Each structure stands twice: as C-alpha cells, then as structure tokens.
Amino acid sequence: MAGFGYEIDFLPVGNGDKSGDAIAVRYGEPGSYKVMVVDGGTKESGQALVDHIKEHYGTTHVDYVVNTHPDADHASGLEVVLEQLTVGEVWVHRPWEYAEEIRHWFKDGRITDHSLAERLKDLLSHAYRLEELATEKGIPVYEPYAGSRIGDFHVLSPTLDWYLELVPQFNKTPEAKTSSLAEALKSYGVRALERVASWVKENWGIETLPEGGETSCENESSVILYGNLAGRGVLLTGDAGIQALGKAADQAMSLGFDLTKGKFIQVPHHGSRRNVSPSILNRIVGSKVAQGTDKTKSAFVSASKKSETHPRRVVTNAFLRRGAGVHQTKGITKRHFHNMPDRAGWETSTPVPFHEQVEGE
C-alpha cells in the first residue's frame, strides 16, 4: 500500500476506576514513517506501548515522546519508553525552570527560587523523571507550548503565559495567594468522586450536557495537538477542559485550521462531563447533524476496563449528535487508521450506542 497514511493506537490503561492515556501514532510513507508517543499511562501500559511499537510498527525507535501533563497515569509509562527504546525528542513541560517568574504567586514569602524549583521537581516527579532520563541518554528536551511544531503536529495549547498562571493552582503545588480557584477545585474533586445519583432522559433533540464545566488546572494545562495528515485532521486533547479547548480552537483558527473538518478527535479526560460543553463541542467537533446521518469522523476515549464513570453517556451522546462515532478502550487497544495495512486478527471496533438515559447531576 503506497502513499501517505497514518494510524493511531489507544492502548488500555488501568483495570480499576481510574483511567489514563497511552497513545501511539505512526504516519508518513512506507520507508519513512514517523512514530510519536503521546502519554504512556502507567508502568504496565508503558511496557505494552514498547511491545506494541516493536510488533506492529516494526521499529525500536520513537521520533517524538510527548507528555501532555504530569499526572502519573499519563507520565509514568513514558519512563519505560525512554528506558527501552531509542527516542529522537522528548516534549514535556518543565515548570521548575520558571520558579523566578511564578514565585510571587505563593503565600509563603520565605520560598526562594531554588527551593520552589526543587519542590516542583519533587511534587511533579514523573514529569521531572522524563527530563532526567532524556538528559542521561542525550535526548533533546523541548517544552510543548502553543506555536511549537512536533513533527507534523501543531501545539494548540497551552501558551507559556497561561501555563505559568495555571502552575501555582496545581493541587500538588504550594498554597497560592488566591484561594477562590483552589476552593473551586476542591469542590470539583468531591463531585468527581460521586457516583451517578439519578438518571435523566435524552433523545437526539434533547441534550442535557451543561455549559460551564470545571476541571483541575493540571488538566487545563494539557498539551493539545493537531495534525493535518494528508488533509485529514487529527486532534489529541489529553485531559484538557473547556478553557483549554477554547484557546486551542482560537489558535487553530489563527493557523487557518478548521477543527470541525477533522476526521479524528480524542474525547477529553476519558469522557468526563466536566471537560466539555455543547458550545465547545460545536467548535472542535462540529454542529449537530440529523439523526441517522452517517458518521464522518471518529472519536476515541481512553477508559479503564472497570470504570463506572468513564466515559459519561451524556458526553458520548454529545459526540454522536455531532457526527462522530465513539469508540472506548475498556481493556482493548483501539486503532484508527487511513491508508495503512490491515492487521491480521484485528477486528472492527464496535462504536458506543446512543443512550436514551444519561447521568443527571
């Protein structure tokens, strides 16, 4: 099979209720493919990524390793990738390099630039470990801020300035001077642990997904990537929330990209209803389509096999209404591809159905 093609593999992460991301991407023409890994999940899924790349991509080299944000269920598996494969570039945020710029945000006036930098390295240890491993192996390290290019992918969010505003509000960082956002995030954390208290009815014309959802600042700091691969748009969102997705849509517009014309999108934050809204989905997926219309794009959601909260039905319904067939990992690797060879023994994924009952508040 000749010509430009691509494949995107979402490997399963976790067996309990907590989900993570482990994504492998290969694109290009035969003989000159590029390989990118975006997040590595846990150490277990990191090993699965290494094995997957060797078996299905036929290589032991990864051109680009990208960590979207420092959560352990996204970053720790990348350590295995760096330890076992050769890597061309590592892309990871390094907030400890900006201690002087952000120190004034913290209440403790005794904090020095050095002590803050060391504290950030310790608190965000999985991200810092990636920098350490890359340095040990002589791999160049870059920071993924809006305007950067990672191979054929554009970084749409975050900007450096916004990232430095978010870092002091990370749940793991020292206490910030302003508490309003911290209190909001604490409230969010409580809500996120709640199980569904009630169910509400939906149909194709009635959407109950609310506007104004909030997620953590760590999630909002997620790297958002867009690749225009042979004219087919691919959007990878990490755990980004509504603010980040809106900024990404603005950045895409400034670059001349219409995200709604894309063919593939990652469902943000494993399908949490706090990370998307109808209005932001209209900007990054597209407007609602008539019921029964053929799906023109694919949406993948990384969800732990036994998770009771990922993905939310109200979210998958919202993607379906906008012409995106939704596929969830739930313990199984999912593959989206264009102009790439079939894999022996691999079956077509079954999409998530439209649900007439969804989670209430």
C-alpha positions in Angstrom: 0.0 0.0 0.0 1.7 3.2 -1.2 1.2 6.8 -0.3 0.8 8.8 2.9 -1.0 7.1 5.7 -1.4 7.2 9.4 -2.5 5.0 12.3 -3.4 6.0 15.9 -3.5 3.3 18.6 -5.1 3.9 22.0 -3.8 1.2 24.4 -5.8 0.3 27.5 -4.7 1.9 30.8 -5.8 0.6 34.3 -8.2 -2.1 35.4 -9.9 -0.2 38.2 -12.0 3.0 38.2 -9.0 5.3 37.3 -8.3 5.9 33.6 -5.1 7.1 31.9 -3.8 7.6 28.3 -1.2 5.7 26.3 -1.2 6.6 22.7 1.0 5.6 19.8 0.9 7.3 16.4 2.6 6.3 13.1 2.4 8.4 10.0 4.1 9.0 6.7 5.0 6.9 3.6 6.5 3.4 3.6 10.1 3.6 4.4 10.0 7.0 6.0 7.4 6.6 8.8 7.5 8.8 11.9 6.4 7.4 15.3 5.1 9.6 18.1 4.0 8.5 21.6 1.6 10.8 23.5 1.4 9.9 27.2 2.3 6.4 28.4 -0.2 5.7 31.2 1.2 3.5 34.0 4.4 1.5 34.0 2.3 -1.5 32.9 0.9 0.3 29.9 4.3 1.8 29.1 5.6 -1.7 28.7 2.6 -2.5 26.5 3.5 0.5 24.4 7.0 -0.7 23.9 5.8 -4.1 22.9 3.2 -2.7 20.6 5.6 -0.4 18.7 8.1 -3.3 18.2 5.4 -5.7 17.0 3.1 -3.5 14.9 5.4 -0.6 13.8 8.4 -2.9 13.3 10.8 -0.5 15.0 12.6 0.2 18.2 12.8 4.0 17.6 10.3 6.7 18.6 10.8 10.1 16.9 8.7 12.1 19.4 7.7 11.4 23.0 5.1 13.9 24.3 3.8 14.2 27.9 0.6 16.2 28.0 0.6 16.8 31.7 2.3 15.5 34.8 -0.3 13.1 36.2 1.1 9.7 37.0 -1.4 7.9 34.8 -0.1 9.8 31.8 3.6 10.3 32.5 5.0 7.2 34.4 4.6 4.8 31.4 6.8 7.1 29.3 9.7 6.3 31.6 9.5 2.7 30.2 9.5 4.0 26.6 12.6 6.1 27.3 14.4 3.2 29.0 13.7 0.6 26.4 13.5 2.4 23.0 15.7 5.0 21.3 14.0 8.4 21.2 14.6 11.4 19.0 12.9 14.2 21.0 11.2 14.5 24.4 8.5 17.1 24.8 7.5 17.9 28.4 6.6 21.0 30.5 9.3 22.0 33.0 7.7 24.5 35.4 10.8 24.2 37.7 12.6 26.3 35.1 10.3 29.2 35.8 10.4 29.5 39.6 11.6 33.1 39.4 8.6 34.1 37.3 5.9 32.3 39.4 7.3 32.6 43.0 5.2 35.8 43.7 2.0 33.7 43.3 2.7 31.7 46.5 1.7 32.7 50.1 4.9 31.5 51.7 7.2 34.6 51.4 10.2 32.5 52.6 10.2 30.4 49.4 13.3 31.1 47.3 13.6 30.4 43.6 15.8 27.4 44.2 13.6 25.9 46.9 10.5 26.4 44.7 12.2 24.8 41.7 13.3 21.8 43.9 9.8 21.5 45.3 8.2 21.4 41.9 10.6 18.7 40.7 9.6 16.6 43.7 5.9 17.2 43.5 5.8 16.7 39.7 8.3 13.9 39.9 7.0 11.8 37.0 7.5 14.7 34.6 10.9 15.6 36.1 12.0 12.0 35.7 11.4 12.2 32.0 13.8 15.2 31.8 16.3 13.2 33.9 16.1 10.1 31.7 16.4 12.2 28.5 19.4 14.1 29.8 21.1 10.8 30.8 20.6 9.5 27.3 21.5 12.7 25.4 17.9 13.1 24.1 17.0 16.8 23.4 14.2 18.1 25.6 11.7 20.7 24.4 8.6 22.3 26.0 5.3 21.9 24.2 3.7 25.4 24.1 1.3 26.9 21.6 3.2 27.7 18.4 5.5 24.7 18.6 5.7 22.0 16.0 6.2 18.4 16.9 6.8 16.6 13.6 3.6 17.1 11.6 1.6 18.2 14.7 1.0 21.7 15.9 0.7 22.5 19.6 -2.5 24.5 20.1 -2.5 24.8 23.9 -1.3 25.9 26.4 0.6 29.1 25.8 3.6 29.6 28.1 2.0 32.6 29.8 -1.2 30.7 30.6 0.7 27.7 31.7 2.6 29.8 34.2 -0.7 31.1 35.6 -2.0 27.5 36.0 1.0 26.0 37.7 0.5 27.8 41.1 -3.0 26.4 41.2 -2.0 22.8 40.7 -3.3 20.7 43.5 0.2 19.4 44.4 2.0 22.8 44.4 2.4 25.1 47.5 -0.6 27.1 48.5 -1.3 30.0 46.2 -2.2 33.5 47.4 -5.7 33.3 45.9 -7.9 30.6 47.3 -11.1 31.0 45.2 -9.9 28.8 42.4 -8.3 26.3 44.8 -11.6 26.0 46.7 -13.4 25.5 43.4 -11.1 22.7 42.5 -11.5 21.1 45.9 -15.3 21.2 45.3 -14.7 19.7 41.9 -12.6 16.9 43.4 -15.6 15.9 45.7 -18.0 16.0 42.8 -15.8 13.9 40.6 -15.9 11.1 43.2 -19.6 10.9 43.3 -21.4 8.1 41.6 -24.5 8.8 39.5 -27.3 9.8 41.8 -30.0 9.9 39.2 -30.7 9.3 35.5 -32.4 11.7 33.1 -33.9 11.0 29.7 -32.3 12.2 26.4 -33.2 11.8 22.8 -31.5 13.1 19.7 -33.1 16.5 20.0 -32.7 16.9 23.8 -29.2 17.4 25.1 -28.6 17.7 28.8 -24.8 18.2 28.8 -24.3 21.5 30.7 -22.2 24.5 29.9 -19.6 25.8 32.3 -18.0 22.6 33.5 -14.8 22.9 35.5 -11.8 20.7 35.7 -8.4 20.9 37.5 -5.6 23.3 36.5 -3.4 20.2 35.9 -6.0 19.1 33.3 -6.3 22.5 31.7 -2.5 22.6 31.3 -2.7 19.5 29.0 -0.9 19.7 25.7 -3.4 19.8 22.8 -2.1 18.6 19.4 -3.4 19.0 15.9 -2.1 17.2 12.9 -3.2 17.8 9.3 -2.2 14.3 7.9 -2.9 14.1 4.2 -5.7 16.5 4.6 -7.3 14.6 7.4 -7.4 16.5 10.7 -6.3 14.7 13.9 -6.9 16.4 17.3 -5.4 15.0 20.5 -6.7 16.6 23.7 -5.2 14.9 26.7 -7.2 15.8 29.8 -7.9 19.4 28.6 -11.0 21.2 29.8 -13.3 23.8 28.3 -10.9 26.8 28.8 -8.0 24.9 27.1 -10.2 23.6 24.3 -11.4 27.1 23.6 -7.9 28.5 23.5 -6.9 25.6 21.2 -9.8 26.4 18.8 -8.7 30.1 18.7 -5.1 29.0 17.9 -6.2 26.6 15.2 -8.3 29.4 13.6 -5.2 31.7 13.6 -3.3 29.0 11.8 -6.1 28.5 9.2 -7.3 25.2 10.5 -11.0 24.3 11.0 -11.1 21.7 13.7 -14.7 20.8 12.8 -13.4 19.4 9.4 -11.2 16.9 11.2 -11.6 13.1 10.9 -10.3 12.1 14.4 -10.6 13.5 17.9 -9.7 12.3 21.3 -12.5 12.6 23.8 -11.0 14.8 26.6 -10.3 13.4 30.0 -11.7 10.0 29.4 -15.2 11.2 28.7 -15.7 13.4 31.8 -18.7 15.7 31.6 -16.7 18.4 33.4 -14.3 18.9 30.5 -16.7 19.6 27.6 -19.8 21.6 26.8 -22.2 21.9 23.9 -20.7 25.1 22.7 -17.1 23.9 22.8 -18.0 20.7 21.0 -19.6 22.8 18.3 -16.2 24.5 17.9 -14.0 21.4 17.9 -16.3 18.6 16.6 -19.0 20.4 14.6 -22.7 21.3 14.8 -25.4 18.7 15.4 -26.4 16.5 12.5 -29.7 14.9 11.7 -30.4 11.5 13.4 -29.4 8.7 11.1 -26.7 10.7 9.3 -23.6 8.7 8.5 -20.7 9.3 10.9 -17.9 11.3 9.2 -15.4 11.2 12.0 -14.1 9.0 14.8 -13.8 9.8 18.5 -11.7 7.7 20.8 -11.9 7.7 24.6 -9.4 6.0 26.9 -11.4 4.5 29.7 -10.4 1.9 32.3 -11.9 -1.5 31.9 -13.9 -1.4 35.1 -14.5 2.4 35.3 -18.1 3.3 36.4 -17.6 7.0 35.5 -15.6 6.9 32.2 -17.0 7.8 29.7 -20.1 9.5 30.7 -23.1 8.7 28.5 -24.1 12.4 28.3 -20.7 13.0 26.7 -20.7 10.2 24.2 -24.2 11.2 23.2 -23.0 14.7 22.5 -20.2 13.4 20.2 -22.7 11.2 18.4 -25.0 14.1 17.7 -22.1 15.9 16.0 -21.4 13.1 13.6 -18.6 11.3 15.5 -18.6 7.6 16.1 -17.3 7.0 19.6 -15.0 4.1 20.5 -13.8 3.3 24.0 -10.8 1.2 25.1 -12.3 -0.6 28.2 -9.4 -3.0 28.3 -8.8 -3.4 24.5 -6.5 -1.5 22.2 -8.4 0.6 19.6 -6.9 1.5 16.2 -7.9 4.3 13.9 -6.1 4.3 10.5 -6.1 5.7 7.0 -4.2 4.2 4.1 -2.3 1.7 6.3 -2.1 -2.1 6.0 -4.7 -4.2 7.8 -3.5 -6.2 10.8 -4.2 -9.9 10.8 -6.6 -10.9 13.5 -7.7 -7.4 14.3 -11.5 -6.8 14.3 -13.5 -3.7 13.5 -14.3 -1.8 16.7 -17.9 -1.6 17.9 -19.0 2.0 18.5 -20.7 3.2 21.6 -24.5 3.3 21.1 -26.7 6.4 21.7 -28.2 6.2 25.2 -31.7 7.3 26.0 -30.9 7.6 29.7 -27.8 9.6 30.8 -26.3 10.7 34.1 -28.0 13.5 36.0 -26.3 16.0 38.3 
